[in-house]
Amino acid sequence: MPKKERSETAAKAKGKAATARRRIDVRLTEQEAQRIEQIVAQGHYFSKADFARTAVREKLSAVASQVEQRKAPA
């Protein structure tokens, strides 16, 4: 593979990774953290990160549907 093609491919991959990943810090109480660990240990989620991503996505979709409902009657 020529050097030029590898560098272009690497640049594309790097650009995708930079836009796809964001970091969010969340402060939880000890009880909340333990409950999440229990839920993950029971096999409902693959990891704590999976739990967090799912919770955020569900909350975002719920908020989006509420916003749509408020706009519809007007």
C-alpha positions as CSV (number, residue, x, y, z in Angstrom):
1,M,0.0,0.0,0.0
2,P,1.5,3.4,-0.9
3,K,2.3,5.8,1.9
4,K,-0.1,8.4,0.6
5,E,-3.1,6.0,0.9
6,R,-2.3,5.0,4.4
7,S,-2.0,8.5,5.7
8,E,-5.4,9.5,4.1
9,T,-7.0,6.4,5.6
10,A,-5.5,7.2,9.0
11,A,-6.7,10.8,8.8
12,K,-10.2,9.7,8.0
13,A,-10.3,7.2,10.9
14,K,-8.9,9.8,13.3
15,G,-11.5,12.4,12.2
16,K,-14.3,9.9,12.8
17,A,-13.1,8.9,16.2
18,A,-12.7,12.5,17.3
19,T,-16.3,13.4,16.4
20,A,-17.9,10.1,17.6
21,R,-16.6,10.2,21.2
22,R,-17.4,12.7,23.8
23,R,-16.8,12.5,27.6
24,I,-19.4,13.5,30.2
25,D,-18.7,13.4,33.9
26,V,-21.7,12.5,36.1
27,R,-21.6,12.6,39.9
28,L,-23.6,9.8,41.6
29,T,-24.3,9.0,45.2
30,E,-22.7,5.9,46.5
31,Q,-26.1,4.2,46.6
32,E,-26.8,5.1,42.9
33,A,-23.4,3.8,41.9
34,Q,-23.9,0.5,43.8
35,R,-27.4,0.1,42.3
36,I,-25.9,0.5,38.8
37,E,-23.2,-2.0,39.5
38,Q,-25.9,-4.5,40.7
39,I,-28.0,-4.0,37.6
40,V,-24.9,-4.6,35.4
41,A,-24.0,-7.6,37.5
42,Q,-27.5,-9.0,36.9
43,G,-26.8,-8.9,33.2
44,H,-29.3,-6.2,32.2
45,Y,-26.4,-4.2,30.6
46,F,-23.0,-5.1,29.3
47,S,-21.2,-2.5,31.4
48,K,-21.7,0.7,33.4
49,A,-20.9,2.7,30.3
50,D,-23.6,0.8,28.4
51,F,-26.1,1.6,31.2
52,A,-25.2,5.3,31.1
53,R,-25.4,5.5,27.3
54,T,-28.8,3.8,27.3
55,A,-30.1,6.0,30.1
56,V,-29.0,9.2,28.3
57,R,-30.5,8.1,25.0
58,E,-33.8,7.2,26.6
59,K,-33.9,10.6,28.4
60,L,-33.1,12.5,25.2
61,S,-35.8,10.7,23.3
62,A,-38.4,11.4,26.1
63,V,-37.5,15.1,26.1
64,A,-37.7,15.3,22.3
65,S,-41.1,13.7,22.3
66,Q,-42.3,16.2,25.0
67,V,-41.0,19.1,22.9
68,E,-42.9,17.7,19.8
69,Q,-46.1,17.4,21.8
70,R,-45.9,21.0,23.0
71,K,-45.4,22.2,19.4
72,A,-48.2,20.2,17.9
73,P,-51.3,21.8,19.5
74,A,-50.2,25.3,18.5
